[in-house]
Amino acid sequence: MDNSPHRLEYRIIYGDTDAGGIVYNGNYLRFLEMGRTEMMRERICSYKDVEKRGLILPVTESYLRYKAPALYDDLIIIETKLVELKKVSCKFTYKIVRKEEGMEKERLLTRGYTVHAAVNLQGKLTPFPEDLLANLQTMLFQKTQ
């Protein structure tokens, strides 16, 4: 397991955009969720598996900095990285980029982060299960290659 950013490609659909063909700002939180969900699925386990253990990870804080708009039919890349892990919370950072047509470089569209609390099904803070915490720690502290 490594802590390099997980990269997920997504094509912007018409339903993601406003009347001007620009991605509606609220949809970026959905994109972050997509990146986080797929990173967890590929590197640790699915959120469904986490929930089966009686744990949910609601967002308690989010931040987005918009640098350039994503447009209808753009192919974006959602980069996700686990950067902080505590007994009852964790933090992910994100970068959304678009590969520019005919160019090797990517254009930064948005960057941000989310913080998540570990809570049980009754909504009370609860520590991460030991095995899940150990897997997350391994991912967090593994050097990027």
Helices and strands as residue ranges (DSSP letters): E 6-11, G 14-16, H 27-43, H 47-52, E 55-56, E 59-66, E 75-85, E 89-99, E 106-117, E 119-120, H 130-141
